[in-house]
Each structure stands twice: as structure tokens, then as C-alpha cells.
């Protein structure tokens, strides 16, 4: 995941400016700080009395955590991220409206007849060295080698009044009242760190994770199957829109 920072690299190229709702956003590749997934030594943790493998085995993530030992190509990630745009149903409609605005005779025709690709799903569009790149939920699923299935609950309107607060607190602290980090058992102290480092980075300046993050953590702690691919993809979309 990429976030704003100021770590200059002489090899970075200048990124183009983008027009977003009447404002131009210019973002340099060297301004992005790439968070690299941290390998987790489950064997060593188990040796010291903290057995975590069962939590991730229940989510079919054994292959994913094995993959974290591989290489991360930071320049390619920056190159892709700074050019990335969310292509959802709204963007597809704007694309269609623009075609009609340019040529009113196209009104009433299908996307295919206008020379546009059919809208199939929300994607992240970008490019690397001029090569178009598309990321969507099925791609995430293929990369982490895990089916896109399971629970997905997100987008809470009011975090303070949501009944999920009691559910999450009961899972983490065995009480409906929110406890402190020091009240967690050792396994539950490590799970948030692994989540932030390797699955859905918390981001932001606050110390406390959002309710979305805590519900995601709740599914891991209770070993209920969760749609990891969708959580990762929707987190990428949210982070891209915020940045």
C-alpha cells in the first residue's frame, strides 16, 4: 500500500497531473512510501508459546503468507499507484455521457456500439511503462491463491452506535466494554499487528483502528470465513480515493 511521504529517489520520473472534479492533482512517485509485507515466522512464534497458524489456516492463507518472503519491486509499485484511478459504475457512466456529449447521435446506443468496453465490475486502472494494468477483486483472489468468498461487512454509517462494537469487544476483551491493548491475550495482541503489516494497513494518524478493521479482526479471531480478497481490494479503493 502506498501513502504520502517525502523520501526522494533520483531515479523517479515526474508523474503527470490529473484533473479531478475541476482541480489538478500533481503527485510525484518519490512522494510515495510503499509498505512492504513483513514475513511472519509462525514456527518461532509457536515455539515461544504463541500459536497463530490456526487463525490463518482457517482463512486459507497459508500460501499467501508463504508468498510474503518474495521480492517487492518498489519502483513498479510507485509507478502503478501514482497513475491509478478507480473505474466504477459511476466512472463508466461518465465515460458514456462524455461520448454522447461529443457526438449526440450516439444517444441510445450500447457501450459496444460506442466503441466502449462493457462494464463488468469495479476496477483499478493504471499502467506500468505504458502497459495498461487492471486490478479487480478476482485478480486479488488469484494473487493470494484464495477463493473470493466468505463474510464481508464494511462501510459503517456510525461507528459509535453500531451494535458491532459490542460484538467486537466481546471477542477481543470478553466484555461489551472496550478494553485496553494491555488487556488482550498475547495471541490477540499479535493479530492486529499482522493485519496492519500484511493484510489491510490501518493508515491514518490515529492510534485506534476503525470499526471496519476491528470487525475484520473479529472474523479472524473467531475463525469465521471472511472474504479476504474483497477486504483487500476495497481497502485499496478506499486508500486510492483518499490519496
C-alpha positions as a printed Julia matrix, in Angstrom:
243×3 Matrix{Float64}:
   0.0     0.0     0.0
   1.26    3.49   -0.8
   0.97    6.62    1.3
   2.32   10.13    1.1
   5.87   10.68    2.32
   8.97   12.62    1.31
  11.75   10.16    0.57
  13.32   11.4    -2.69
  14.79    8.98   -5.2
  16.85   10.33   -8.07
  15.64    7.54  -10.36
  11.95    8.54  -10.09
  10.25   10.17  -13.08
   7.84   13.04  -12.76
   4.24   11.87  -12.62
   1.58   13.52  -14.79
  -1.03   15.84  -13.38
  -4.6    14.59  -13.16
  -7.8    16.62  -13.42
 -10.15   15.63  -10.61
 -13.51   17.44  -10.25
 -12.13   20.72  -11.51
  -8.87   20.55   -9.58
  -5.48   19.41  -10.79
  -3.65   16.93   -8.55
   0.09   16.52   -9.13
   1.75   13.64   -7.3
   5.39   12.64   -7.62
   6.4     8.99   -7.47
   9.14    9.72   -4.96
   6.48   11.06   -2.56
   5.06    7.57   -2.06
   6.18    5.35    0.78
   5.47    1.7    -0.03
   4.55   -0.53    2.88
   6.12   -3.93    2.28
   4.51   -7.01    3.79
   6.5    -8.47    6.68
   7.21  -12.24    6.71
   5.73  -13.94    9.76
   7.71  -16.73   11.43
   4.83  -18.86   12.72
   7.16  -21.66   13.8
   9.22  -19.36   16.0
   6.07  -17.81   17.49
   4.69  -21.26   18.28
   7.99  -22.23   19.9
   7.56  -19.28   22.26
   4.02  -20.3    23.17
   2.06  -18.21   20.68
   0.39  -20.47   18.12
  -1.14  -18.34   15.37
  -1.12  -20.68   12.38
  -4.66  -21.9    13.05
  -6.12  -18.4    12.59
  -4.68  -18.06    9.08
  -5.13  -21.68    8.1
  -8.86  -21.22    8.8
  -8.83  -18.4     6.22
  -6.9   -20.45    3.61
  -3.98  -18.0     3.77
  -1.1   -20.46    4.17
   0.11  -19.86    0.6
  -0.3   -16.1     0.95
   1.96  -15.85    3.99
   4.48  -18.1     2.26
   4.46  -15.63   -0.63
   5.48  -12.72    1.61
   9.05  -13.99    1.54
   9.24  -12.98   -2.14
  10.56   -9.74   -3.64
   8.75   -6.39   -3.75
   9.55   -4.11   -6.68
   9.1    -0.71   -5.05
   9.62    1.44   -8.16
   7.0    -0.53  -10.1
   4.52   -0.19   -7.24
   5.05    3.58   -7.11
   4.81    3.85  -10.89
   1.49    1.97  -10.86
  -0.04    3.69   -7.85
   0.59    7.3    -8.89
  -1.26    6.66  -12.18
  -4.07    4.6   -10.68
  -7.74    5.56  -10.99
 -10.88    3.88   -9.69
 -13.15    2.74  -12.53
 -16.57    2.01  -11.04
 -20.15    2.2   -12.34
 -20.2     5.98  -11.86
 -16.98    6.39  -13.84
 -18.36    4.13  -16.57
 -21.49    6.29  -16.81
 -19.4     9.48  -17.02
 -17.39    7.85  -19.81
 -20.61    7.11  -21.68
 -22.04   10.62  -21.09
 -18.84   12.16  -22.43
 -19.15   10.16  -25.66
 -22.73   11.37  -26.12
 -21.73   14.96  -25.33
 -19.12   14.83  -28.1
 -21.43   13.05  -30.54
 -25.18   13.38  -29.68
 -26.05   10.84  -32.43
 -24.69    8.1   -30.13
 -27.54    8.58  -27.64
 -29.48    5.34  -27.2
 -26.66    3.13  -28.46
 -24.96    0.46  -26.37
 -21.48    0.82  -24.95
 -20.21   -1.67  -27.53
 -21.74    0.37  -30.36
 -19.98    3.44  -28.98
 -16.65    1.61  -29.05
 -16.53    1.25  -25.25
 -15.86   -1.89  -23.28
 -18.83   -3.29  -21.36
 -18.81   -2.51  -17.63
 -18.36   -5.79  -15.74
 -17.01   -4.81  -12.31
 -15.23   -2.1   -10.36
 -11.54   -1.96  -11.26
  -8.39   -0.03  -10.51
  -6.94    1.16  -13.81
  -3.3     2.12  -14.18
  -0.24    1.49  -16.33
   3.39    0.45  -15.98
   5.79    1.73  -18.64
   2.86    2.33  -20.98
   1.33   -1.12  -20.47
  -2.32   -0.94  -19.24
  -2.89   -2.65  -15.89
  -6.2    -3.61  -14.3
  -6.76   -4.75  -10.71
 -10.11   -6.12   -9.52
 -11.33   -8.5    -6.87
 -10.77  -11.66   -8.92
  -7.16  -10.6    -9.55
  -6.54  -10.17   -5.81
  -8.05  -13.61   -5.23
  -5.75  -15.17   -7.82
  -2.66  -13.45   -6.43
  -3.25  -14.52   -2.82
  -4.29  -18.0    -4.03
  -7.53  -18.0    -2.15
 -11.17  -18.08   -3.29
 -13.1   -14.81   -3.03
 -15.76  -16.0    -0.61
 -16.84  -15.53    2.99
 -18.18  -12.73    5.19
 -17.79   -9.09    4.18
 -19.19   -6.3     6.35
 -17.96   -2.74    5.85
 -18.96    0.9     5.48
 -20.49    1.55    8.89
 -22.51    4.8     8.98
 -21.95    5.48   12.68
 -19.13    3.65   14.41
 -20.17    4.73   17.92
 -23.74    3.4    17.8
 -23.13    0.27   15.72
 -24.08   -2.99   17.5
 -20.87   -4.44   16.06
 -18.96   -2.58   18.79
 -20.36   -4.92   21.45
 -19.67   -7.97   19.28
 -16.07   -6.98   18.6
 -15.4    -6.0    22.23
 -16.77   -9.33   23.44
 -14.41  -11.16   21.06
 -11.36   -9.11   21.98
 -11.92   -8.33   25.68
 -14.65  -10.8    26.72
 -16.83   -7.81   27.62
 -19.15   -5.4    25.78
 -16.99   -2.57   27.09
 -13.92   -1.63   25.13
 -10.75   -2.6    26.94
  -7.13   -1.61   26.58
  -4.39   -3.18   24.5
  -2.73   -4.5    27.65
  -5.92   -6.45   28.43
  -5.58   -8.6    25.32
  -4.11  -12.09   25.46
  -0.78  -12.43   23.67
  -2.26  -14.02   20.52
  -4.79  -11.2    20.19
  -2.02   -8.63   20.59
  -0.12  -10.04   17.63
  -3.09  -10.49   15.28
  -3.71   -6.71   14.83
  -0.02   -6.15   14.06
  -0.01   -8.9    11.42
  -3.23   -7.5     9.97
  -1.77   -3.97    9.72
   1.54   -5.16    8.28
   0.26   -7.71    5.78
  -3.47   -7.52    5.02
  -5.24   -4.17    5.41
  -2.89   -1.44    6.72
  -4.64    0.82    9.21
  -3.12    4.02    7.84
  -4.01    7.48    9.08
  -2.66    9.3    12.1
  -4.88    7.82   14.81
  -3.77    5.07   17.14
  -7.13    3.31   17.17
  -8.19    1.06   14.27
 -11.51    1.8    12.58
 -14.58   -0.35   13.21
 -14.09   -1.85    9.74
 -10.63   -3.03   10.76
 -11.86   -4.36   14.1
 -14.72   -6.32   12.5
 -12.24   -7.81   10.03
 -10.07   -8.76   13.01
 -13.11  -10.24   14.8
 -13.64  -12.72   11.95
 -10.02  -13.85   12.22
 -10.17  -14.23   16.0
 -13.37  -16.28   15.81
 -12.03  -18.18   12.76
 -15.13  -17.41   10.7
 -14.51  -17.46    6.97
 -14.07  -13.89    5.71
 -13.77  -12.6     2.15
 -10.12  -11.57    2.41
  -9.83  -10.73   -1.3
 -12.72   -8.28   -1.14
 -11.45   -6.66    2.04
  -8.02   -6.1     0.47
  -9.5    -4.78   -2.78
 -11.98   -2.44   -1.08
  -9.17   -1.19    1.17
  -7.11   -0.38   -1.94
 -10.07    1.5    -3.46
 -10.65    3.48   -0.25
  -6.95    4.35    0.1
  -6.69    5.37   -3.55
  -9.68    7.69   -3.28
  -8.34    9.26   -0.1
  -4.89    9.83   -1.61
